[in-house]
């Protein structure tokens, strides 16, 4: 019989998942008593969970506000995409070497589903996560998988998905196709190039969103 997780661990997982799913946005307050009521548990395990999330960088303590969801600054976002560039390229190259026929078929199946998200930014973002995770698993390297999964938390702190841009949803599909075709061809170099090109295109879309958000903030302040 599997032992039940401590309440603090359950609270940690629930709060972390809420941040990952976007139910809390960067800068939002995370209130201990409110979460205690929602999870129907005392404040002590919730407090322990919040401190753990603070230690991991998902939450920060701000004077007068208390615990809030962390915000990524420009440099942090550029560093995040720089790491994705290297790691995603490596994962695709290793998948080209090690993916089973069933795993390649699964990637092709995921590609076949992308049309249904043409007008659904949130749906495409979730599907994109599943697609990339399938590549990570196909690389068959537990240490690479662990490192890539560690990037999911800071990625959840980005203000909005790049798939909020219609052209990014359109462009992502042929980029995904290029990656899977290279994996199917067992061509690690081509798979790495395709994956890195894909991440760099996503980075350009992120920069556009950041520029538009900055322009909107300036306009709002001057009205």
Wavefront OBJ file of the C-alpha trace (Angstrom):
o trace
v 0.000 0.000 0.000
v 1.391 3.396 -1.017
v 1.928 5.840 1.856
v -0.095 9.036 1.656
v 1.949 12.167 0.978
v 2.291 14.683 3.847
v -0.146 17.591 3.718
v 2.682 20.048 3.029
v 3.670 18.044 -0.051
v 0.072 17.909 -1.259
v -0.247 21.684 -0.791
v 3.061 22.238 -2.591
v 1.931 20.186 -5.580
v -1.461 21.894 -5.753
v -0.040 25.423 -5.612
v 2.752 24.606 -8.062
v 0.239 23.137 -10.496
v -1.966 26.223 -10.185
v 1.009 28.417 -11.100
v 1.953 26.147 -13.996
v -1.609 26.167 -15.315
v -1.760 29.963 -15.160
v -4.385 30.184 -12.429
v -1.895 32.469 -10.706
v -0.101 35.026 -12.875
v 3.261 36.705 -12.200
v 2.767 39.352 -9.505
v -0.403 37.783 -8.082
v -0.600 37.474 -4.314
v -0.707 33.936 -2.924
v -2.607 34.102 0.357
v -1.968 31.461 2.971
v -5.421 31.587 4.580
v -7.209 31.532 1.208
v -5.300 28.443 0.068
v -5.915 26.777 3.433
v -9.656 27.180 2.896
v -9.480 25.961 -0.694
v -7.468 22.862 0.213
v -9.349 22.309 3.452
v -6.231 21.997 5.543
v -4.582 23.987 8.322
v -2.257 26.898 7.593
v 0.895 25.106 8.814
v 1.330 22.729 5.825
v 0.346 25.522 3.425
v 2.981 27.791 5.001
v 5.592 25.051 4.576
v 4.570 24.637 0.929
v 4.842 28.375 0.280
v 8.322 28.505 1.801
v 9.414 25.598 -0.388
v 8.085 27.342 -3.504
v 9.877 30.512 -2.414
v 13.134 28.570 -2.084
v 12.634 27.224 -5.607
v 12.044 30.715 -7.028
v 8.401 30.379 -8.015
v 7.303 32.719 -5.224
v 8.962 35.810 -3.769
v 8.204 37.794 -0.630
v 7.431 41.464 -1.217
v 6.969 44.067 1.483
v 3.319 45.091 1.986
v 2.131 42.304 -0.304
v 3.522 39.114 1.182
v 4.049 36.091 -1.058
v 3.552 36.774 -4.763
v 4.209 34.772 -7.901
v 7.679 35.657 -9.175
v 8.207 37.777 -12.267
v 10.966 37.128 -14.790
v 12.940 40.127 -15.987
v 14.334 40.536 -19.502
v 17.727 39.000 -18.731
v 16.185 35.981 -17.013
v 13.921 35.349 -20.001
v 16.839 35.559 -22.433
v 18.844 33.138 -20.276
v 15.878 30.768 -20.168
v 15.580 30.683 -23.954
v 19.348 30.278 -24.294
v 19.166 27.138 -22.165
v 16.157 25.851 -24.100
v 18.052 26.361 -27.361
v 20.861 24.061 -26.231
v 18.803 21.479 -24.345
v 15.945 21.140 -26.832
v 18.454 20.730 -29.642
v 20.245 18.029 -27.681
v 16.970 16.259 -26.901
v 15.951 16.198 -30.565
v 19.367 14.887 -31.623
v 19.236 12.133 -29.018
v 15.664 11.277 -29.985
v 16.854 10.815 -33.578
v 19.355 8.274 -32.274
v 17.297 6.494 -29.629
v 13.546 6.901 -30.196
v 11.653 3.661 -30.728
v 9.346 3.248 -33.703
v 6.392 3.581 -31.322
v 7.741 6.876 -29.991
v 8.255 8.270 -33.491
v 4.717 7.196 -34.367
v 3.452 9.002 -31.268
v 5.216 12.200 -32.340
v 3.594 11.918 -35.762
v 0.229 11.374 -34.095
v 0.701 14.523 -32.017
v 1.498 16.433 -35.212
v -1.764 15.227 -36.742
v -3.724 16.812 -33.886
v -2.321 20.331 -34.197
v -4.865 21.624 -36.724
v -7.585 21.502 -34.098
v -5.784 24.202 -32.078
v -5.514 26.747 -34.891
v -7.849 29.149 -33.051
v -7.077 28.081 -29.491
v -3.948 29.655 -27.974
v -4.296 27.942 -24.587
v -5.059 24.597 -26.192
v -2.073 24.908 -28.508
v 0.199 25.815 -25.599
v -0.856 22.687 -23.708
v -0.529 20.511 -26.805
v 2.900 22.029 -27.509
v 3.998 21.070 -23.993
v 2.923 17.476 -24.594
v 4.747 17.411 -27.947
v 8.010 18.628 -26.445
v 7.729 16.292 -23.479
v 7.316 13.396 -25.938
v 10.623 14.414 -27.558
v 12.308 14.608 -24.142
v 11.190 11.080 -23.281
v 12.255 9.819 -26.698
v 15.811 10.990 -26.008
v 16.121 8.236 -23.386
v 18.416 10.177 -21.060
v 17.152 10.611 -17.509
v 19.522 13.457 -16.679
v 18.553 15.467 -19.735
v 14.884 14.791 -18.967
v 15.314 16.027 -15.399
v 17.062 19.199 -16.566
v 14.432 19.969 -19.200
v 11.613 19.383 -16.721
v 13.287 21.844 -14.344
v 12.783 24.560 -16.976
v 9.013 24.098 -16.882
v 8.651 26.093 -13.657
v 10.296 29.302 -14.944
v 8.456 28.884 -18.247
v 5.185 28.977 -16.301
v 6.150 32.451 -15.028
v 6.035 34.000 -18.501
v 3.182 36.450 -18.829
v 1.357 34.765 -21.707
v 1.896 32.046 -24.263
v 3.570 32.949 -27.547
v 0.641 31.134 -29.164
v -1.462 34.189 -28.371
v 0.089 35.418 -31.636
v -1.855 33.918 -34.538
v 1.205 33.790 -36.772
v 3.116 31.844 -34.108
v 0.426 29.165 -34.015
v 0.644 28.957 -37.811
v 4.445 28.817 -37.919
v 4.895 26.262 -35.146
v 3.373 23.374 -37.066
v 5.870 23.231 -39.977
v 8.663 23.708 -37.420
v 7.386 20.685 -35.493
v 7.103 18.730 -38.743
v 10.758 19.465 -39.555
v 11.850 18.153 -36.153
v 9.827 14.942 -36.435
v 10.920 14.305 -40.019
v 14.555 14.531 -38.925
v 13.911 12.182 -36.013
v 12.122 9.751 -38.332
v 15.119 9.934 -40.728
v 17.502 9.166 -37.819
v 19.413 12.350 -38.632
v 20.646 13.834 -35.306
v 22.311 16.888 -36.830
v 19.210 17.879 -38.789
v 16.975 17.223 -35.773
v 19.124 19.457 -33.599
v 19.124 22.264 -36.169
v 15.346 22.041 -36.553
v 14.745 22.076 -32.796
v 17.077 24.995 -32.186
v 15.518 26.958 -35.064
v 12.111 26.288 -33.504
v 13.178 27.613 -30.095
v 14.773 30.697 -31.640
v 11.532 31.440 -33.491
v 9.675 31.108 -30.191
v 12.162 33.496 -28.602
v 11.516 36.082 -31.315
v 7.789 35.762 -30.662
v 8.440 36.221 -26.934
v 10.420 39.392 -27.624
v 7.525 40.734 -29.683
v 5.064 40.055 -26.856
v 7.387 41.741 -24.359
v 7.717 44.789 -26.619
v 3.949 45.027 -27.092
v 3.338 44.709 -23.355
v 5.926 47.394 -22.618
v 4.360 49.735 -25.178
v 0.906 49.125 -23.678
v 2.177 49.920 -20.175
v 3.749 53.177 -21.344
v 0.530 54.166 -23.126
v -1.562 53.340 -20.053
v 0.665 55.493 -17.851
v 0.442 58.479 -20.183
v -3.332 58.457 -20.746
l 1 2 3 4 5 6 7 8 9 10 11 12 13 14 15 16 17 18 19 20 21 22 23 24 25 26 27 28 29 30 31 32 33 34 35 36 37 38 39 40 41 42 43 44 45 46 47 48 49 50 51 52 53 54 55 56 57 58 59 60 61 62 63 64 65 66 67 68 69 70 71 72 73 74 75 76 77 78 79 80 81 82 83 84 85 86 87 88 89 90 91 92 93 94 95 96 97 98 99 100 101 102 103 104 105 106 107 108 109 110 111 112 113 114 115 116 117 118 119 120 121 122 123 124 125 126 127 128 129 130 131 132 133 134 135 136 137 138 139 140 141 142 143 144 145 146 147 148 149 150 151 152 153 154 155 156 157 158 159 160 161 162 163 164 165 166 167 168 169 170 171 172 173 174 175 176 177 178 179 180 181 182 183 184 185 186 187 188 189 190 191 192 193 194 195 196 197 198 199 200 201 202 203 204 205 206 207 208 209 210 211 212 213 214 215 216 217 218 219 220 221 222 223
